[in-house]
């Protein structure tokens, strides 16, 4: 473990620490963060310290819109000369969410990455290839600095140029791959085509930036020969390091000494009992530059209270099922892309790449799933094609409780993604 004292802290002591740090954060906001302070005061908060952690449920939510409305520095709670790093979202739909970091924020972030890397056996003896994009996105620099922190050798390749990625992976003896699951999947396909899998020394994959179903994880592991692990974070909260798997891979340990998690009903905002599935809400407990109270992540998951054999005492979160704002409602049925992926990735004769087309016919939304064949010759065998399409359609109907249209297309016709995959094409707009 990177920080055994913190990572194995008794639960009662951890809760006392959380309450202390929560009150310190609230005091910091009331003194130094006008936007967050106005939000709290508008909900009736008078600045008095909370006496119980449970009282946090009476405080208002923070939302992503706050970053847009107060772009670029409106949420900062420290003077600009104390900010040593700026990161942000891609801003593909408008202005990016800008997140700032003080020296203390950066030190905390490095330790969080070091924790999740050590938790899956990465050490100073490893060579880690970072295939995340470098730039505003927190993934590249976040993993890079944390891996250097534990003494690992870091190869900052960024994303793209897949054949070069594999060449460097082989030539430099890379043992750890950092990427989005969808790009790792693409790398594995090209590795198989080039026949280089057996020449690679990869053993661990640190994957994040998007969801990864168990089926996708197994495919990546089979194709690359790695133990695939998930980690989680958001730019608004710091970046990767909010939670991550250990060697047991039975949930992502939450860094509870730095973040306080809740699960709410996404429709009502009501806190749900421990173990129930809902939207993850996170409060920063040690963040100096951008402190946030009850930030709505829109990610659907659940918290796992049972103890972990690894000895870490911090609560775990289940892998993210999907986002509440990515959920599709088709003919009254809630559909997450991850449910569809779980079916497709295990089906015979089709590849793991797919697109979802949402259209509106009359007053009803419809869903078409476009997926690649692994053998283009099947397009000429109508009977076999119909049987395959019917089988996939029936499996999807059983999983989703919904009839959808399935279209089988030629191999290599669906776009490959070097960053986060964009699977849903909304034709209603």
C-alpha positions in Angstrom: 0.0 0.0 0.0 1.1 3.5 -0.7 -0.4 5.0 2.5 -1.2 2.1 4.8 -2.3 4.3 7.8 -4.8 6.2 5.7 -6.0 3.3 3.6 -6.7 1.0 6.5 -8.0 3.5 9.0 -10.8 2.1 11.3 -14.2 3.2 10.1 -15.1 5.1 13.2 -11.9 7.1 13.0 -12.4 7.7 9.3 -15.9 9.1 9.9 -14.5 11.5 12.5 -11.8 12.6 10.1 -14.5 13.1 7.4 -16.6 15.3 9.6 -13.6 17.4 10.7 -12.5 17.9 7.1 -16.1 18.6 5.9 -16.5 21.4 8.4 -13.1 22.8 7.5 -14.2 22.8 3.8 -17.5 24.5 4.7 -15.6 27.2 6.6 -13.2 27.6 3.7 -16.1 28.1 1.3 -17.9 30.6 3.5 -14.7 32.7 3.7 -13.2 32.3 0.2 -15.7 30.9 -2.4 -18.5 33.4 -3.1 -20.4 31.2 -5.6 -20.5 28.2 -3.4 -21.2 30.3 -0.3 -24.2 31.9 -2.0 -25.5 28.4 -2.9 -25.2 27.3 0.7 -26.7 30.4 2.2 -29.6 30.3 -0.3 -30.4 26.9 1.1 -30.5 28.1 4.7 -26.9 27.2 5.8 -25.8 29.6 8.5 -22.1 28.6 8.7 -22.3 26.7 11.9 -20.3 23.4 12.0 -22.2 20.2 11.3 -22.4 17.8 14.3 -23.1 14.7 12.2 -22.0 13.5 8.8 -25.6 12.6 8.0 -26.5 16.3 8.2 -24.8 16.8 4.8 -28.0 15.7 3.1 -29.6 19.0 4.1 -27.1 21.0 2.1 -27.7 21.9 -1.6 -26.2 20.1 -4.6 -23.5 21.4 -6.8 -23.9 20.8 -10.5 -21.8 21.0 -13.7 -23.7 24.0 -14.8 -21.9 26.0 -12.1 -18.6 25.6 -14.0 -20.2 26.9 -17.2 -22.0 29.8 -15.6 -18.9 30.9 -13.7 -16.3 30.2 -16.4 -13.3 30.4 -16.0 -12.3 31.2 -12.4 -15.6 31.9 -10.6 -15.5 28.7 -8.5 -11.9 29.2 -7.3 -11.4 29.7 -3.6 -7.8 30.7 -3.5 -5.9 33.7 -5.0 -4.7 33.2 -8.6 -1.0 33.3 -7.5 -1.6 30.1 -5.5 -2.8 28.2 -8.5 0.0 26.1 -10.1 -2.0 24.0 -12.6 -5.1 24.4 -14.7 -6.9 21.4 -16.2 -10.4 21.0 -17.7 -12.9 19.1 -19.7 -12.7 19.0 -23.5 -15.4 21.6 -23.9 -16.7 19.9 -27.0 -20.3 21.2 -26.2 -19.2 24.7 -25.3 -16.9 26.2 -22.7 -14.8 23.7 -20.7 -15.1 23.1 -17.0 -11.8 24.7 -15.7 -10.3 23.1 -12.6 -7.4 24.7 -10.7 -4.9 23.1 -8.3 -2.7 24.5 -5.5 0.5 22.8 -4.4 -1.5 21.0 -1.7 -4.1 19.9 -4.3 -1.3 18.6 -6.5 0.3 16.7 -3.7 -3.0 15.1 -2.8 -3.7 14.1 -6.4 -0.3 12.5 -6.8 -0.9 10.4 -3.7 -4.3 9.3 -4.9 -2.9 8.0 -8.2 0.0 6.3 -6.3 -2.6 4.6 -4.1 -4.6 3.1 -7.0 -1.5 2.1 -8.9 0.0 0.3 -5.9 -3.3 -1.3 -5.1 -3.0 -3.3 -8.3 0.7 -4.1 -7.9 2.4 -1.4 -10.0 5.8 -0.4 -8.5 9.0 1.3 -9.3 10.1 -1.7 -11.3 7.4 -1.1 -14.0 7.4 0.8 -17.2 4.1 2.5 -17.8 2.8 3.7 -21.2 0.3 6.6 -21.0 -2.0 6.4 -24.0 -4.4 9.0 -22.6 -4.4 12.3 -24.5 -2.2 15.0 -22.9 -3.8 18.4 -22.5 -6.7 19.8 -20.6 -8.0 16.3 -20.0 -6.9 15.2 -16.5 -6.2 11.6 -17.4 -2.9 12.0 -19.1 -1.1 14.2 -16.6 -2.9 12.8 -13.7 -1.8 9.2 -14.2 1.7 10.4 -15.4 2.5 12.3 -12.2 1.2 9.7 -9.9 3.2 6.9 -11.5 6.3 8.9 -11.4 5.6 9.6 -7.7 5.9 5.9 -7.0 9.1 5.6 -9.1 7.7 3.9 -12.2 9.3 4.7 -15.5 6.7 6.7 -17.5 6.4 6.7 -21.3 4.2 9.7 -22.3 3.0 8.6 -25.7 -0.5 10.2 -25.6 -3.2 8.7 -27.8 -3.1 8.0 -31.5 -0.7 6.4 -34.0 -1.6 2.9 -32.9 1.1 1.0 -34.7 3.7 3.3 -33.1 2.1 2.6 -29.7 2.6 -1.1 -30.2 6.1 -0.7 -31.5 7.2 1.3 -28.4 5.3 -1.1 -26.2 7.3 -4.0 -27.5 10.7 -2.3 -27.9 10.7 -0.6 -24.5 9.3 -3.5 -22.5 6.2 -1.8 -21.3 4.5 -3.6 -18.4 1.6 -1.2 -17.6 -0.9 0.4 -20.1 -2.9 3.5 -19.2 -5.8 4.1 -21.7 -9.5 4.3 -22.1 -11.1 0.9 -22.3 -12.3 1.5 -25.8 -8.8 2.5 -27.0 -7.3 -0.5 -25.2 -9.8 -2.7 -27.1 -8.7 -1.1 -30.4 -5.0 -1.6 -29.5 -5.7 -5.2 -28.7 -7.3 -5.7 -32.2 -4.3 -4.2 -34.0 -1.9 -6.3 -31.8 -3.8 -9.4 -32.9 -3.7 -8.4 -36.6 0.1 -7.7 -36.4 0.8 -10.8 -34.4 2.7 -9.0 -31.7 0.7 -10.1 -28.6 3.2 -12.8 -27.6 6.1 -10.3 -27.9 4.6 -7.8 -25.4 5.5 -7.8 -21.7 2.2 -6.1 -20.6 0.8 -7.4 -17.3 -1.5 -4.6 -15.9 -4.0 -2.2 -17.5 -5.1 0.9 -15.7 -8.2 1.9 -17.5 -10.5 4.9 -16.9 -12.2 7.9 -18.5 -15.2 5.8 -19.5 -17.2 2.8 -18.4 -15.9 -0.7 -18.9 -18.3 -3.7 -18.8 -17.1 -7.1 -17.5 -17.4 -8.4 -21.0 -15.2 -5.7 -22.5 -12.7 -6.3 -19.7 -12.5 -10.0 -20.5 -12.0 -9.3 -24.2 -9.1 -6.8 -23.5 -7.5 -9.2 -21.1 -7.7 -12.1 -23.6 -6.3 -10.0 -26.5 -3.5 -8.2 -24.6 -2.6 -10.6 -21.8 -3.1 -8.1 -19.1 -5.0 -7.9 -15.8 -7.5 -5.0 -16.6 -8.4 -2.7 -13.7 -10.8 0.2 -13.5 -10.3 3.6 -11.8 -12.6 6.6 -11.6 -12.5 10.3 -11.3 -13.9 13.6 -12.7 -12.2 16.8 -13.7 -14.5 18.8 -11.5 -13.5 16.7 -8.4 -9.7 16.6 -9.2 -9.4 13.9 -11.9 -8.6 10.2 -11.7 -7.9 8.9 -8.2 -11.3 9.4 -6.6 -11.7 5.6 -6.5 -9.9 2.6 -7.9 -9.8 -1.2 -7.8 -7.4 -3.3 -5.8 -6.0 -6.7 -6.7 -9.3 -8.3 -5.6 -11.2 -6.4 -8.3 -14.5 -6.5 -6.4 -15.3 -2.8 -6.5 -13.4 0.5 -6.6 -12.1 1.7 -3.2 -13.2 5.3 -2.6 -10.6 7.7 -1.3 -12.9 8.6 1.7 -10.4 10.6 3.5 -10.5 13.1 0.6 -14.0 12.6 -0.8 -17.4 11.9 0.9 -19.7 9.8 -1.3 -23.5 9.6 -1.3 -26.0 7.7 -3.5 -29.2 9.6 -4.3 -32.4 8.9 -6.3 -31.6 10.9 -9.5 -35.2 12.0 -9.9 -36.0 13.1 -6.3 -32.5 13.9 -4.9 -33.3 11.8 -1.8 -30.4 9.9 -0.2 -30.8 6.2 -0.8 -29.9 3.4 1.8 -26.4 2.0 1.6 -26.1 -0.6 -1.1 -28.9 0.7 -3.3 -28.3 1.8 -6.9 -28.6 5.5 -7.8 -26.6 8.6 -8.8 -23.2 9.2 -7.2 -22.9 12.5 -5.3 -19.4 13.6 -4.1 -18.2 16.2 -1.6 -14.5 17.2 -1.7 -13.0 17.2 1.8 -9.5 18.5 1.2 -9.6 20.4 -2.1 -8.3 24.0 -1.8 -8.8 25.6 -5.2 -12.2 24.3 -6.1 -14.1 23.0 -3.1 -17.5 21.4 -4.0 -20.3 20.3 -1.7 -22.5 17.4 -2.9 -21.5 17.5 -6.6 -23.9 15.5 -8.8 -21.7 13.3 -11.0 -24.7 11.9 -13.0 -23.0 8.5 -12.8 -25.1 5.5 -11.8 -23.5 3.1 -9.3 -23.9 1.8 -5.7 -21.7 1.7 -2.7 -20.4 -1.6 -1.3 -20.2 -1.6 2.5 -18.8 -5.1 3.1 -15.1 -5.4 4.0 -12.5 -6.2 1.3 -9.9 -9.0 1.7 -7.2 -6.6 0.7 -7.4 -4.9 4.1 -8.4 -1.5 2.9 -11.3 -0.1 5.0 -12.5 2.6 2.6 -15.9 1.9 1.1 -16.1 0.6 -2.5 -18.3 1.6 -5.4 -19.5 -0.7 -8.0 -18.4 0.0 -11.6 -20.4 2.8 -13.2 -23.5 1.3 -14.9 -24.0 4.5 -17.0 -24.9 8.1 -16.7 -28.3 9.4 -15.7 -28.1 11.9 -18.5 -27.0 9.2 -21.0 -29.8 6.9 -20.2 -32.1 6.3 -23.1 -35.9 6.0 -22.6 -37.2 3.9 -25.5 -40.9 3.1 -25.5 -41.0 3.7 -21.8 -38.0 1.4 -21.0 -34.8 2.7 -19.4 -31.8 1.6 -21.5 -28.1 2.1 -20.7 -25.5 1.6 -23.4 -23.6 -0.7 -21.1 -26.4 -3.2 -21.0 -26.3 -3.4 -24.8 -22.5 -3.7 -24.8 -22.7 -6.7 -22.4 -24.8 -8.5 -24.9 -22.9 -7.6 -28.1 -19.4 -8.3 -26.8 -20.2 -11.9 -26.0 -22.1 -12.7 -29.2 -20.5 -14.8 -31.9 -19.6 -13.6 -35.4 -19.7 -9.9 -34.4 -17.1 -7.5 -33.2 -17.1 -5.3 -30.0 -17.7 -2.0 -31.9 -21.2 -0.6 -32.2 -23.3 2.5 -32.6 -26.7 3.3 -31.2 -29.0 5.4 -33.4 -32.0 7.0 -31.6 -34.8 8.3 -33.8 -38.3 9.5 -33.3 -41.2 8.0 -35.3 -44.4 9.8 -34.6 -44.5 10.3 -30.8 -42.3 7.3 -30.0 -38.5 7.0 -29.8 -36.9 4.0 -31.6 -33.5 2.5 -31.2 -31.3 0.9 -33.9 -28.1 -0.9 -33.0 -25.4 -1.1 -35.6 -22.7 -3.7 -35.1 -19.9 -5.1 -37.2 -19.5 -8.6 -38.5 -16.1 -10.2 -37.9 -16.3 -11.9 -41.4 -17.5 -9.8 -44.3 -18.3 -12.9 -46.3 -21.4 -13.4 -44.1 -23.0 -10.4 -45.9 -23.5 -12.7 -48.9 -25.2 -15.5 -46.9 -28.7 -14.1 -46.3 -29.9 -17.1 -44.3 -26.9 -17.1 -41.9 -27.2 -13.3 -41.6 -30.9 -13.5 -40.7 -30.3 -16.2 -38.2 -27.5 -14.2 -36.5 -29.6 -11.0 -36.5 -32.6 -12.8 -35.0 -30.4 -14.4 -32.3 -28.9 -11.0 -31.3 -32.3 -9.3 -31.4 -33.8 -11.9 -29.1 -30.9 -11.7 -26.6 -31.3 -7.9 -26.5 -35.1 -8.3 -26.1 -34.4 -10.6 -23.1 -31.9 -8.2 -21.5 -33.6 -4.9 -22.2 -37.2 -6.0 -22.1 -37.6 -4.2 -25.4 -37.6 -4.9 -29.1 -34.9 -3.0 -31.0 -33.6 -3.0 -34.6 -30.3 -4.7 -35.2 -28.2 -3.8 -38.3 -25.1 -5.9 -39.2 -22.4 -4.1 -41.2 -19.1 -5.0 -42.8 -16.0 -5.3 -40.7 -13.9 -2.1 -40.0 -16.8 0.2 -41.0 -17.5 1.6 -37.5 -15.2 4.3 -36.2 -12.5 3.4 -33.7 -12.0 5.8 -30.8 -8.6 6.9 -29.4 -10.2 8.7 -26.5 -13.6 8.4 -25.0 -15.9 6.4 -27.3 -19.1 8.1 -28.6 -21.6 5.4 -29.1 -25.0 7.2 -29.2 -26.1 9.1 -32.3 -29.2 11.0 -31.5 -31.1 11.6 -34.7 -34.0 13.3 -32.9 -32.2 16.7 -32.8 
